[in-house]
Amino acid sequence: MMKTLTVTSARQNLGAWLKRTLKGEDIGVMIDGAVVAFRPVKVYSEDYAQIEYGATAEELDRFAGRANKELDADRKGGRLERFTGKLKRG
């Protein structure tokens, strides 16, 4: 059975409702006489930028090339540090 919320109710505890959805509960929000359901979705990284931003494969290849050049230069220049999982406090 689906739990149906008003927009106001959903907004007040959105994080909690989304967590319940991830645990398998059916949660929906009533808006303009229709129910919009929360559903987990899979994101496929190999085509995410193309779908989300409309980038072409060629644009993505050029970006990756530039990013790799910058990373290589920073690595050679000693400006990169391996991330240990802990943030440094300034």
Rosetta silent file (secondary structure, phi, psi, omega in degrees, C-alpha in Angstrom):
SEQUENCE: MMKTLTVTSARQNLGAWLKRTLKGEDIGVMIDGAVVAFRPVKVYSEDYAQIEYGATAEELDRFAGRANKELDADRKGGRLERFTGKLKRG
SCORE:     score description
SCORE:     0.000 S_00000001
   1 L     0.000  136.459 -177.855    0.000    0.000    0.000 S_00000001
   2 L   -87.521  136.370  171.713    1.331    3.433   -0.920 S_00000001
   3 E   -85.215  121.450 -178.393    1.721    6.206    1.630 S_00000001
   4 E  -109.030  130.053 -175.501    0.395    9.374   -0.046 S_00000001
   5 E  -116.940  159.069  167.563    1.529   12.786    1.185 S_00000001
   6 E   -81.093  163.493  177.798    0.663   16.384    0.505 S_00000001
   7 H   -59.427  -43.358 -179.037    3.406   18.532   -1.006 S_00000001
   8 H   -61.243  -46.388  179.765    3.760   20.399    2.303 S_00000001
   9 H   -63.166  -42.992  179.657    4.105   17.187    4.307 S_00000001
  10 H   -63.387  -41.833 -178.231    6.610   15.738    1.854 S_00000001
  11 H   -64.404  -38.498 -175.912    8.688   18.923    1.880 S_00000001
  12 H   -64.155  -34.025 -178.733    8.890   19.058    5.684 S_00000001
  13 L  -131.900   43.648 -173.639   10.568   15.636    5.977 S_00000001
  14 H   -55.293  -45.466 -179.487   11.802   14.964    2.467 S_00000001
  15 H   -58.625  -43.384 -179.780   14.986   13.217    3.567 S_00000001
  16 H   -65.452  -41.381  179.017   13.094   10.827    5.836 S_00000001
  17 H   -64.957  -39.767  179.034   10.551    9.995    3.107 S_00000001
  18 H   -66.466  -38.740  177.201   13.320    9.335    0.594 S_00000001
  19 H   -63.555  -39.552  177.612   15.119    7.045    3.055 S_00000001
  20 H   -64.624  -36.679  176.578   11.893    5.108    3.572 S_00000001
  21 H   -62.162  -43.633  179.100   11.582    4.796   -0.207 S_00000001
  22 H   -62.646  -26.398  178.191   15.093    3.331   -0.369 S_00000001
  23 L   -83.578    1.075  174.138   14.013    0.752    2.212 S_00000001
  24 L   107.231   -0.386  178.840   11.252   -0.385   -0.141 S_00000001
  25 L   -76.749  146.226  174.148    8.222    1.631    0.958 S_00000001
  26 L   -88.931  116.472 -179.318    5.902    3.078   -1.687 S_00000001
  27 E  -124.724  133.925  177.954    5.711    6.837   -1.099 S_00000001
  28 E  -136.385  160.028  179.088    3.832    9.295   -3.304 S_00000001
  29 E  -122.052  128.883  178.608    2.983   12.985   -3.315 S_00000001
  30 E   -85.052  124.440  177.052   -0.429   14.295   -4.393 S_00000001
  31 E  -147.034  130.065  179.811   -0.211   17.309   -6.694 S_00000001
  32 L    51.103   39.069  176.220   -2.856   18.710   -9.033 S_00000001
  33 L    79.823    6.459  179.217   -5.040   15.647   -8.540 S_00000001
  34 E  -126.673  155.233  176.870   -2.332   13.146   -9.448 S_00000001
  35 E  -102.140  128.430  175.568    0.104   11.084   -7.382 S_00000001
  36 E  -107.966  120.031 -174.917    3.800   11.348   -8.178 S_00000001
  37 E   -91.707  145.265  170.729    5.721    8.384   -6.747 S_00000001
  38 L   -83.085  134.815  177.520    9.237    8.349   -5.341 S_00000001
  39 L  -145.536  134.390  171.834   11.358    5.629   -6.930 S_00000001
  40 L   -66.822  145.183  177.143   15.069    4.841   -6.736 S_00000001
  41 L  -131.352  153.328  176.263   16.729    4.935  -10.157 S_00000001
  42 L   -89.314  138.904  174.838   20.039    3.662  -11.480 S_00000001
  43 L  -110.588  124.617  179.638   22.470    6.204  -12.932 S_00000001
  44 L   -98.860  112.324 -171.920   24.749    4.894  -15.633 S_00000001
  45 L   -65.843  -27.618 -175.494   27.963    6.885  -15.561 S_00000001
  46 L   -67.808  -21.636  178.569   29.042    6.055  -19.109 S_00000001
  47 L  -126.653   11.706 -175.979   26.236    8.132  -20.620 S_00000001
  48 H   -59.555  -49.753 -177.481   25.262   10.413  -17.736 S_00000001
  49 H   -64.467  -34.349  178.496   26.843   13.596  -19.122 S_00000001
  50 H   -68.160  -42.957 -179.050   25.337   12.982  -22.533 S_00000001
  51 H   -73.275  -47.883 -173.072   21.853   12.476  -21.146 S_00000001
  52 H   -72.879  -40.172 -172.974   21.953   15.078  -18.373 S_00000001
  53 H  -114.586   -4.199  179.727   23.823   17.873  -20.159 S_00000001
  54 L    73.404   19.354  179.643   23.481   17.049  -23.847 S_00000001
  55 L   -74.355  141.140  177.466   27.253   16.738  -24.270 S_00000001
  56 L   -82.915  163.970  178.212   28.411   14.835  -27.329 S_00000001
  57 H   -60.344  -37.529  179.519   30.899   11.966  -27.110 S_00000001
  58 H   -66.011  -41.325  177.660   33.502   14.177  -28.824 S_00000001
  59 H   -62.641  -41.555  178.843   32.990   16.969  -26.272 S_00000001
  60 H   -65.259  -39.548  177.608   33.402   14.492  -23.434 S_00000001
  61 H   -63.458  -43.104  178.178   36.598   13.108  -24.990 S_00000001
  62 H   -62.968  -42.994  178.583   38.055   16.628  -25.333 S_00000001
  63 H   -60.999  -46.560 -179.003   37.134   17.419  -21.733 S_00000001
  64 H   -61.422  -39.565  178.059   38.710   14.186  -20.470 S_00000001
  65 H   -62.338  -45.933  178.519   41.882   14.939  -22.424 S_00000001
  66 H   -64.087  -43.131 -179.236   42.171   18.444  -20.963 S_00000001
  67 H   -63.125  -42.216  179.043   41.409   17.212  -17.444 S_00000001
  68 H   -65.292  -37.605  176.525   44.028   14.461  -17.696 S_00000001
  69 H   -62.445  -45.002  178.923   46.641   16.953  -18.932 S_00000001
  70 H   -62.989  -42.660  178.903   45.918   19.245  -15.976 S_00000001
  71 H   -63.518  -43.160  178.364   46.083   16.346  -13.534 S_00000001
  72 H   -61.085  -43.125  179.363   49.377   15.124  -14.999 S_00000001
  73 H   -64.216  -42.952  179.201   50.867   18.619  -14.733 S_00000001
  74 H   -66.688  -37.494  178.659   49.678   19.008  -11.129 S_00000001
  75 H   -64.205  -46.802  179.838   50.984   15.537  -10.253 S_00000001
  76 H   -65.677  -32.327 -179.669   54.415   16.320  -11.748 S_00000001
  77 L   -83.797    1.729  178.064   54.415   19.711  -10.033 S_00000001
  78 L    72.975   21.496 -177.391   53.732   18.155   -6.623 S_00000001
  79 L   -96.036    2.660  178.597   50.397   19.936   -6.253 S_00000001
  80 L  -111.015  142.407  173.817   48.293   16.787   -5.709 S_00000001
  81 L  -124.724  144.481  177.192   47.905   14.841   -2.497 S_00000001
  82 L   -68.937  132.797  179.699   46.282   11.440   -2.116 S_00000001
  83 L   -78.946  126.494 -176.582   42.907   11.756   -0.383 S_00000001
  84 L   -96.044   -4.703 -176.788   42.867    9.725    2.835 S_00000001
  85 L    98.178   -6.392  178.730   39.155   10.116    3.521 S_00000001
  86 L  -118.092  136.082  178.455   39.697   12.812    6.129 S_00000001
  87 L   -86.236  140.426  176.666   39.380   16.525    5.473 S_00000001
  88 L   -83.084  137.121  176.357   42.076   18.844    6.740 S_00000001
  89 L   -91.326  131.495 -175.313   40.935   21.718    8.919 S_00000001
  90 L   -74.892    0.000    0.000   42.449   25.045    7.905 S_00000001
